[in-house]
Amino acid sequence: MTTLRDFLYQTRGSLIDADIPDPRLEAEMILSHELQVARHRLYAFQNDVLTSQQLGNLESIVARRIQREPLAYILGHREFYGVDLQVSSAVMVPRSETELLVERALLVCLERLAKDSLVVVDVGTGSGCIAINLAMHLPMCTVLAVDISAEALDVARVNVQNHHLGERITLMRGDLLENIDGPVDVLVGNLPYIPTGRLDQLSPEVRCEPRSALDGGCEGVDQLIRLLEQAATKLAPRATVLLEIDPGQSPVLEKTAMELFGDAVISIEQDLAGLDRLFVMEVSGNDL
Ligand SMILES: C[S@@+](CC[C@H](N)C(=O)[O-])C[C@H]1O[C@@H](n2cnc3c(N)ncnc32)[C@H](O)[C@@H]1O
């Protein structure tokens, strides 16, 4: 006989042995997924006994997790900025750091919405996590979501449909902005920014994610620089660009941006850990 409490205790131990961070939280997420009970309600049932079918399902999830497969891929979904999203190994698992980008983009758009209806582009949309949140909170905006990966766009399409945003978000396949005519008012992106040489040192979970979502080239800034170059002819006057970055990449991005957009105002913002995480650029009079 295994109760919910027994399962949580034993699974926490197995996850600790496998060096998995946040073992208690993950054990709860696994159980909550299998029983379809909100995590905070599990404790009301902790003396209930699991059926053999439930136990079998749970054991196979834990076995996969111990092999360091990302939990979001095993469960097939992940919450991001309060929204539940389907994920698969075709997309990067949305990260909490990226919620900062969403929050900042919402602020930029809301400040301008009184006057304008805006065209917002999410480049490298992956699961669609950024585009979906922006479309949900900004009903006056037109949202275009681009990815180079057809498989990632299939996942984004499911999420867009699940959240009834098919009329609000246009999904497009393309290399950065190549298929976007502009003018773009707000350009947001969480593009691959990990230096190639660092990929082998990442955790086993991150190494399960698509390489095309991670690999930013030698210094990690290849896609970001290409994006700024393309943006030079596609941004609307007074456009804002918000890009997630790796700490340490700000000097080269600021230099490139100043060369391309001389009169732009650039700032670098930190995440909750105090690390440089967001490149923010406000363009002034960039008439097309
Ligand atoms: C770091 S992931 C971010 C996914 C999602 N926006 C998020 O925040 O979770 C980067 C995404 O950019 C896409 N990507 C990589 N290179 C690209 C390119 N040249 N043009 C468009 N998308 C690209 C990848 O396929 C991947 O989905």
The ligand as an SDF file (V2000), in Angstrom:
LIG
                    3D

 27 29  0  0  0  0  0  0  0  0999 V2000
   15.6640   30.3370  -26.7310 C   0  0  0  0  0  0  0  0  0  0  0  0
   14.3390   29.6710  -27.6840 S   0  0  0  0  0  0  0  0  0  0  0  0
   13.0100   30.6860  -27.0900 C   0  0  0  0  0  0  0  0  0  0  0  0
   11.6410   30.1500  -27.2980 C   0  0  0  0  0  0  0  0  0  0  0  0
   10.5450   30.9770  -26.6220 C   0  0  0  0  0  0  0  0  0  0  0  0
   10.4670   32.3170  -27.1830 N   0  0  0  0  0  0  0  0  0  0  0  0
   10.7770   31.0590  -25.1290 C   0  0  0  0  0  0  0  0  0  0  0  0
   11.0950   32.1530  -24.6380 O   0  0  0  0  0  0  0  0  0  0  0  0
   10.6500   30.0320  -24.4480 O   0  0  0  0  0  0  0  0  0  0  0  0
   14.7570   30.3640  -29.2650 C   0  0  0  0  0  0  0  0  0  0  0  0
   13.8060   30.0870  -30.4100 C   0  0  0  0  0  0  0  0  0  0  0  0
   14.3110   30.7990  -31.5480 O   0  0  0  0  0  0  0  0  0  0  0  0
   14.1730   29.9940  -32.7060 C   0  0  0  0  0  0  0  0  0  0  0  0
   15.1750   30.4370  -33.6800 N   0  0  0  0  0  0  0  0  0  0  0  0
   16.5010   30.1530  -33.7090 C   0  0  0  0  0  0  0  0  0  0  0  0
   17.0750   30.7610  -34.7440 N   0  0  0  0  0  0  0  0  0  0  0  0
   16.1050   31.4490  -35.3910 C   0  0  0  0  0  0  0  0  0  0  0  0
   16.0880   32.2690  -36.5570 C   0  0  0  0  0  0  0  0  0  0  0  0
   17.1920   32.5070  -37.2610 N   0  0  0  0  0  0  0  0  0  0  0  0
   14.9080   32.8110  -36.9390 N   0  0  0  0  0  0  0  0  0  0  0  0
   13.7680   32.5670  -36.2440 C   0  0  0  0  0  0  0  0  0  0  0  0
   13.7330   31.7860  -35.1340 N   0  0  0  0  0  0  0  0  0  0  0  0
   14.8850   31.2410  -34.7110 C   0  0  0  0  0  0  0  0  0  0  0  0
   14.3690   28.5750  -32.2070 C   0  0  0  0  0  0  0  0  0  0  0  0
   13.7770   27.6450  -33.0940 O   0  0  0  0  0  0  0  0  0  0  0  0
   13.6880   28.6390  -30.8250 C   0  0  0  0  0  0  0  0  0  0  0  0
   12.3330   28.2720  -30.9150 O   0  0  0  0  0  0  0  0  0  0  0  0
  1  2  1  0
  2  3  1  0
  2 10  1  0
  3  4  1  0
  4  5  1  0
  5  6  1  0
  5  7  1  0
  7  8  2  0
  7  9  1  0
 10 11  1  0
 11 12  1  0
 11 26  1  0
 12 13  1  0
 13 14  1  0
 13 24  1  0
 14 15  1  0
 14 23  1  0
 15 16  2  0
 16 17  1  0
 17 18  1  0
 17 23  2  0
 18 19  1  0
 18 20  2  0
 20 21  1  0
 21 22  2  0
 22 23  1  0
 24 25  1  0
 24 26  1  0
 26 27  1  0
M  CHG  2   2   1   9  -1
M  END
$$$$
